[in-house]
Amino acid sequence: MGGFNFGDMLVQLVFLGIIILIILVIIGLIRSSIERRKQIWRMEEKINSLTKHDPKD
């Protein structure tokens, strides 16, 4: 009684791991969203440049 045993330490490590995992997932989702937005922007630029050089004009 009154001590910090191995079971308590293990539970604390598991909860710490879960919190770190949640943070990493959120960071990954944000980075993915930013990269997707950049890719869409590049595709829009390519489409705009192709439509400007359309031989039908």
Order of alpha helices (4+ residues) and beta strands (2+ residues): alpha
